[in-house]
Amino acid sequence: MRRPWRSVGARTPLVVSAALVLVPLLVAIFGPLVSLDARRGLPYEGGARLGTDGLGRDVLQLLLVGGRTALGMAVGAVAIAYLIGGLIGLVAASTRHRWVDEVLIRPLDVLLPLPSLLVISVVAVGWRASPLAITLAVAMVNVPTVARLVRAAALDAASGPVVEALRMQRESWVGIQLGYVGRSVLGPVAADVGTRITLAVFLVASVNFLGLGLSPTAPDWAVSVSRNREGVLLQPWAVIAPALMLVAFTLGFNLLADRLVHRSRRLARAEVNG
């Protein structure tokens, strides 16, 4: 029997979700190569097809060079969070000693109640205009939830008979965790990455929008929105163009993550039903 309602991501065509992600991503990756003055971090001083911003800079060229920080910091932060938090979660799930699990997980509980935006803002103010500092701060606030997610997803596999058999065969710890246990968490992790990257983009953009992150003259998409919002009625493209890139990227990733969650649930139901 066909269900009357399905999630938005499951009903949205894959090509639409992929396009929403790929367009901003391709602009962020290849845009600086198109901009003639990207090597100096300045926009091209040619014909301004989308007009100029409040500082007289070409909006189109700012759009081309502003995506690497806007998306690069967010994606990098999620990668670091999973590198650290994922390792902690795997170790906590596979350990045979409860005290090791407690030592690894309990200290992370201290970070969970802290407001993410407040923590990132404090770090950004302390290390003004440092993309690396903002990236590490966003990664730090994501490590606790990533560790808990990976631990919960890996517990059943890590304590199952297959792992015991592999240990009896003297398989290495790395081989067991990455070769078997790691594969068991790919579904939940893939679904979580979509929403987590969306959240990271929001956090990075919020800090830059509030003027606490990158320099006010940086060609970052969020900085461009913040700097030109007061003149949106005079020059709407200076605000709309970078805002559309951020919205498209986050919306597309949310739709893809929703599709992955729906697919994993459908596969789980199929396995249960035989």
C-alpha positions in Angstrom: 0.0 0.0 0.0 1.4 3.4 -0.9 1.9 5.8 1.9 0.0 9.1 1.5 3.0 11.2 2.8 6.7 10.9 2.3 9.5 13.2 3.3 10.3 16.2 1.1 13.8 14.9 0.3 12.4 11.5 -0.8 9.9 13.3 -3.1 12.4 15.7 -4.6 14.0 14.5 -7.8 17.7 13.5 -7.2 18.9 15.7 -10.0 17.3 18.8 -8.4 18.9 18.1 -5.0 22.3 17.4 -6.7 22.1 20.6 -8.7 21.4 22.7 -5.7 24.6 21.4 -4.1 26.8 21.2 -7.2 26.3 24.7 -8.5 27.6 26.5 -5.4 30.2 23.9 -4.9 31.6 24.2 -8.4 31.5 28.0 -8.1 33.5 27.7 -4.8 36.1 25.4 -6.4 36.5 26.8 -9.8 35.4 30.4 -9.4 38.8 31.7 -8.3 40.3 30.2 -11.3 37.9 32.1 -13.5 38.5 35.4 -11.7 41.6 37.0 -13.3 42.7 38.6 -10.1 41.9 35.7 -7.8 45.6 35.1 -7.0 45.6 38.5 -5.2 42.2 37.9 -3.6 40.7 40.8 -5.5 37.8 40.9 -7.9 38.3 41.5 -11.6 37.9 45.1 -12.6 36.2 44.5 -15.9 32.5 45.0 -16.8 30.3 44.4 -13.8 27.5 42.3 -15.1 25.8 42.1 -11.7 26.8 45.6 -10.7 29.1 46.7 -8.0 28.9 46.5 -4.2 29.2 49.3 -1.7 33.0 49.4 -2.2 32.8 49.5 -6.0 33.8 45.9 -6.4 32.4 43.6 -9.1 29.6 41.5 -7.5 30.0 38.7 -10.0 33.8 38.4 -9.3 33.1 38.6 -5.6 30.7 35.7 -6.1 33.3 33.7 -7.9 36.0 34.1 -5.2 33.9 34.1 -2.1 32.8 30.5 -1.9 36.1 28.9 -0.9 35.9 30.4 2.6 32.1 30.2 3.0 32.0 26.5 2.1 35.6 25.4 2.6 35.6 26.3 6.3 32.3 24.4 6.9 33.3 21.3 5.0 36.7 21.3 6.6 35.2 21.6 10.1 32.9 18.6 9.5 35.8 16.6 8.2 37.9 17.4 11.3 34.9 16.7 13.6 34.5 13.3 12.1 38.2 12.5 12.1 38.4 13.2 15.8 34.8 12.4 17.0 34.6 9.4 14.8 37.8 7.9 16.2 36.6 8.6 19.7 33.2 7.0 19.0 34.8 3.8 17.5 37.2 3.4 20.4 34.4 3.9 22.9 32.1 1.4 21.2 34.8 -1.3 20.7 36.5 -1.1 24.1 36.0 -4.0 26.6 36.6 -1.7 29.5 33.8 0.5 30.7 36.2 3.0 32.3 37.7 3.7 28.9 34.3 4.4 27.5 33.6 6.8 30.4 36.9 8.6 30.1 36.3 9.2 26.4 32.7 10.2 26.4 32.0 11.9 29.7 34.3 14.9 29.1 32.5 15.6 25.9 29.3 16.0 27.8 30.8 19.3 29.2 30.8 20.7 25.7 27.3 19.7 24.7 25.4 22.4 26.7 27.6 25.2 25.4 25.9 27.4 22.8 27.7 26.7 19.6 27.5 30.2 18.1 28.7 31.7 21.4 31.8 29.5 21.5 32.6 30.1 17.8 32.1 33.9 18.3 34.5 34.0 21.2 37.2 32.0 19.3 36.6 34.2 16.2 37.0 37.4 18.2 40.2 36.1 19.8 41.8 35.1 16.5 40.4 37.8 14.3 40.1 37.1 10.5 41.5 33.6 10.9 39.7 31.0 8.8 41.7 28.2 10.5 40.5 29.3 14.0 36.9 29.5 12.9 37.2 26.1 11.2 38.6 24.5 14.4 36.0 26.1 16.6 33.2 24.8 14.4 34.8 21.4 14.5 35.2 21.5 18.2 31.5 22.1 18.9 30.6 19.2 16.6 33.0 16.6 18.0 30.7 15.6 21.0 27.6 14.9 18.9 29.7 13.1 16.2 31.4 10.9 18.8 28.1 10.0 20.4 26.5 9.2 17.0 29.3 7.0 15.9 29.5 5.2 19.2 25.7 4.5 19.2 25.8 3.3 15.6 28.8 1.1 16.1 27.9 -0.5 19.4 25.9 -3.5 18.0 28.5 -4.3 15.4 31.5 -3.8 17.8 30.1 -6.2 20.3 28.7 -8.8 17.9 30.0 -12.3 17.1 31.7 -11.2 13.8 34.1 -8.9 15.7 34.8 -11.7 18.2 35.6 -14.1 15.3 37.9 -11.5 13.7 39.7 -11.0 17.0 40.2 -14.8 17.3 41.7 -14.7 13.9 44.2 -12.1 15.1 42.9 -9.4 12.8 44.3 -5.9 13.7 42.2 -3.4 15.6 42.4 -1.0 12.7 41.4 -3.6 10.2 38.4 -4.6 12.4 37.2 -1.1 13.0 37.7 0.2 9.5 36.9 -3.0 7.6 33.8 -4.2 9.5 32.6 -1.8 12.2 33.3 1.2 10.1 31.1 -0.1 7.3 28.2 -0.6 9.7 28.0 3.1 10.6 28.2 4.4 7.0 24.5 4.7 6.6 23.9 6.8 9.8 27.1 8.8 9.1 26.1 9.6 5.5 22.7 10.9 6.6 24.3 12.9 9.4 26.9 14.5 7.3 24.3 16.2 5.2 22.6 17.9 8.1 25.9 18.6 9.9 27.4 20.4 6.9 24.3 22.5 6.7 24.6 23.4 10.3 28.4 24.2 9.9 27.6 26.4 6.9 25.0 28.2 9.0 27.5 28.7 11.9 30.3 29.9 9.7 28.0 32.3 7.8 26.5 33.6 11.1 29.9 34.4 12.6 31.0 36.2 9.4 27.6 37.9 9.0 27.8 39.3 12.5 31.3 40.7 11.7 33.0 38.5 14.3 34.9 36.4 11.8 36.6 37.3 8.6 37.6 40.8 7.6 34.7 43.1 6.6 36.4 43.5 3.2 36.8 39.7 2.6 35.0 38.4 -0.5 33.2 35.8 1.6 29.5 35.2 0.6 28.2 35.8 4.2 30.4 38.9 4.6 29.1 40.2 1.3 25.5 39.8 2.5 26.3 41.5 5.8 28.2 44.4 4.2 25.7 45.2 1.5 22.4 44.4 3.2 21.7 48.1 4.0 21.8 48.9 0.3 19.7 45.9 -0.9 17.1 48.2 -2.5 19.7 50.1 -4.5 21.8 47.0 -5.5 19.9 43.8 -4.7 22.3 41.5 -6.5 25.1 42.3 -4.0 23.0 40.6 -1.4 20.8 38.2 -3.3 23.5 36.5 -5.4 25.7 35.3 -2.4 22.6 34.6 -0.3 21.2 32.3 -3.1 24.5 30.4 -3.1 24.3 29.7 0.6 20.6 28.8 0.6 21.0 26.5 -2.4 23.9 24.7 -0.9 22.3 24.1 2.5 18.9 23.3 1.0 20.4 20.8 -1.4 22.4 19.0 1.3 19.3 18.8 3.5 17.3 17.2 0.7 20.1 14.7 0.0 20.4 13.9 3.6 16.6 13.4 3.9 16.8 11.1 0.9 19.5 9.0 2.5 17.6 8.7 5.7 14.5 7.6 3.9 16.5 5.1 1.8 18.2 3.7 4.9 14.8 3.3 6.7 13.4 1.5 3.6 16.3 -0.9 3.5 16.0 -1.6 7.2 12.3 -2.4 6.8 13.1 -4.6 3.8 15.6 -6.6 5.9 13.1 -6.9 8.8 10.4 -8.2 6.4 12.8 -10.8 5.1 
